[in-house]
């Protein structure tokens, strides 16, 4: 999750988190990790009960979002209440003393949902206590509130910043903060119960978002701002916001006739459902593949760390006596094991089996994503046609700086520049593998490339990844990264474990301080793979800002 205080912080923290992924990818101590940053922003003067008391959710300032306006407050309004400096307050002088001011609640709920953690005041999201049973009543109570707020806004809206952009932002934030929390838990702590709860309320959430995006009073108010005599007096940033809001409303179907808008909304609902189902199938298919190995010769070449991980996985699957030395070993498609097999297993048949299982995940049986992909493509094209675009790529690029032609031009430049070098690299692999007596040398397959690349690197540069591991332990990598951030940006990153609730005991929580020692941000770090419940890969999420 990301909370942005001003534009330079966006660049700074994006750089930090990209650096985290680069450093961790280079050491490969884990290949499934997520980072959720929080940049601190002063609170609104009043806040609904379900919103964080000091950390209201904001989009990460996309220019096409209404939330972008609040990201610009510090740039354009020196008298804005949002400029109250956190560094001047003793409550922010250290990470552990973080104590946001109490705020009046404007959100009342009935007794049946009053104790729901999704609807309570909180400084940081209560990840440790939110359960699937809270999702249905919590989201429905929230939707009831924001629908009421939208009704009121549509009745009173005026083409001005205080009467349009700011109340609109609060409505968006109220839903985004809670839904972001629930959706994040699904990504890191998936369960059948949570899936079912989200699946049930998701159409209701999408329905509200469609209503908000297709609101004629709000759309007309933005157009009135652009057509007003005061238009030229607005800053370029505010002009951009208004233009982007108008474009976003059109992309949401606001200009469609009633019958076409109804069709558009059905498409959006179905696309949302299919997208979630696609991700669930990939996760389930990844978990489904298991290969128990009892003969160590079958996994010859795997380093000690991979053997230990495979044995640990076997223990978790009921083979209580499994050890790294004697097995049995459980091979799965979890990234750390999969990559180790691809790079180090001398058993070519094993590499092929694991590679094919990985590359064909969710492509057959009950978890087959093929019809889902086809339906997504079909619906995206229908959506594009309704909005008078030739294809979905044009819709995607409509809110971006690039165009379809420019993107394709860039891809072609990269392809042209890299093709000859790639061919030479493959020929070098063939030559080296042939010198090592590999029968597959003349026709290397996908499951051979990583293996022979590692062997060539070891031979050519005398570099062995396993021998480097002791020098790049988790703590050393993080210390190195944080020291680099201090040198580059003048910030200190300190552990603040225990300050915020977490969803798993291994999740770390960090505080970021500026040069004066005042906290300016916080982020969660979830470094370890949990294939049974956590989305794979390296990624960053937004939950609260």
Phi, psi and omega in degrees: 000151187222131175240123189252127181268317172206167191302315180304325178300328180300312180296316182300310185284329173299320179297317180299313186286331171295320179297321177303311182294321180295312182296318182288328177294326182289331180266336178055035175285343172202144180241018174218102186212154178222147179235131178237098182277153174228118173260129189283140177224141178301151185282164169290164180290336174218156185210143174296155186300327185279351183271155176299144184293329183235349186234076181288143181294137172221145171300158180284045176056043171292139186296340182267005181255147175300332182294343181299332183300320182289334177292339183263000184303316183289343182271333190239350185227092182291342179262005183293141176298340181288350182274357179304118191284128178289334183289340180274353181263131180296337182292344180250015185288339176215159183298317186287341181264011179305120182215088182296147180295148178292149183227146180290142180267133176249010184242110179255141180232158178283169186298333184292336179237005185300331181266006181293123183297338178290342185248012183260162169295140173205149176279316174231152183306134181280063184301333186283343184240350178288128180233169181303325183294342180275343190291308184300303182293325182294311181294321181292321176295320179296315180298322178299320181291311183290331175295320177295318179296322179292320176304314182294318180296318181295331179282327188249000187299140175229151181285065178216160182299309182294331184264357182230295189292314185293311177295328177296318178300318182295322178297313179299315182298319184301321179280318186295322183296317183283315179295324178298321178295314181295315182294325178294318178299324177296327181282335185243347183214056186294146176203160179298322181294317180292320177302313183297319181294315180294318180299327182285320184265347182302316178301326179292321177295315180296321179301317178293317180299322178293319178298317180296314182291338182253017181291115180294317179301319180290316179300314181294327179293319177295320178295324179295323176299315182293328183269000184279160177297338182277359184305315184291341180276349179288150175294160179300324180296317180290325174299319180297320180297313181296313179301317182292324178294320178296315179297318181297321178297319178297318178293338176273000175093016185296331184269359182285150173292162189306314183292321178289326178294322177298318177295318178301315182295322176297320179297315180298317179299315182291322178297321178296316180296314182295323179298315178295319180296321178302310181297319179297319180296320179297315179298314181294321179292324177296318180290332188291325184284123176217133178230113180272124180249127179251341180258117184296337179297331181293334182244028178303134180104338179294134179291165184302321181296321179290321177297318179297318179293319179295322178291320178298320177296320178298319178299317181293341179263010175107357178267081192297333184265009182295137177226161179297327184279317188249353179075195357290166183239134180258115177268126179233180178264009174299137191308313181302320179285315181303311183294322178297319178297315181297325185270332192234340184291123179283341180285100184297323179297322178294316178301316180296316181299314182291319179298312181297321178297320182290314187285343180251019177304144176054042179234012178202164176066208182294338183260015184294119179271358183303308179295330178293315178300314180299320180290321177299314179299317180297313182291323178296321178293318178299318178298316180299316181295321178299325182267010178066035171251156181285328183201172183291330179302323179293323176296314181301320183280348184299332180254015181241165180286332182277170172236166179300315181297317181293322178296315179294324178296318179295316179300320180292323177297317179295316180299314182296319183288331186260346188300307183299320179295321179295319178298318179297321179297317179295319178296323178296321177295317179299315181297316181292314181297325177294322179294340179264007176080021181286127180292337183270007189305320184281347181216066180298135178257175182302324182280002177258334190299308182297319182299309183285335174296318178295318180295320179294319179296317178299320181288318186281322186245358181055044179246124177242117185302320182296323180290338179276341186306315181301336181272352181231055176290165181308308185295322181291321179295315181294318177299318179296318179296314182293324176295321177297317178299323179294317180295316185284320190239356179070030180244157174245135177245120185236148175295135178227037181302136181097344180284328182233145176296147179232163184268350179208146185298338181273353181288132178260153178233131186235151177246136178250126181245148175277186186295340179272356180091008180267137178297133176240349182193163174221153172209151175266150177224116183246090194275343192255150178286136173223081189300338182282344186215348188245138177300138185282166172094180177258123185204164178236142184237159173245131178231306183225141172214000000 
